[in-house]
């Protein structure tokens, strides 16, 4: 059994242990949530991350503001995506 199989097996065991865990409900949906979470991440990249970085590059934003926004864009954003059902679907696949 590879490490990949062990990690997905661990997730399955945790899901069975915690029957009220939200991923149990996401897993039963017909992959709609998977596509919705990918749509949210694409929207996040195109309409939030890209305009922020391009505004900074073009001189429309000072360094401190950009630093604060970088924290939210590249640290908080991926954490939110990591807990999305689409990410879980990729792990489980």
C-alpha positions, -999 to +999 in steps of 0.1 A: +000+000+000+015+033-010+016+065+011-011+080-011-035+050-003-027+053+034-035+090+035-069+085+017-076+055+039-070+077+070-094+103+057-121+076+051-116+063+086-118+098+101-150+104+082-166+072+095-155+081+131-170+116+128-203+109+112-214+145+115-183+158+096-194+181+068-174+163+042-198+133+045-225+155+031-203+170+003-193+135-008-229+126-015-235+154-039-232+146-076-198+164-081-217+198-083-198+211-053-165+200-069-172+223-099-185+251-078-153+251-057-131+252-088-153+281-102-147+300-069-109+295-071-108+306-108-129+337-099-106+343-069-075+342-091-089+362-121-109+389-103-090+393-069-054+382-072-046+393-107-060+429-104-043+434-070-009+423-083-012+443-115-023+474-096+009+472-075+031+465-105+017+496-123+024+518-093-011+522-080-005+508-045+021+514-018+043+486-004+026+483+030-009+479+015+004+453-010+021+434+018-011+432+038-031+422+007-005+395-002-010+380+033-047+377+026-045+367-010-018+341-008-021+327+027-057+330+037-071+323+002-053+289-004-063+278+032-099+285+024-095+266-009-078+237+009-109+232+030-132+233+000-150+201-012-132+202-045-099+198-029-112+169-009-125+153-040-090+156-056-075+139-025-100+111-025-098+104-063 
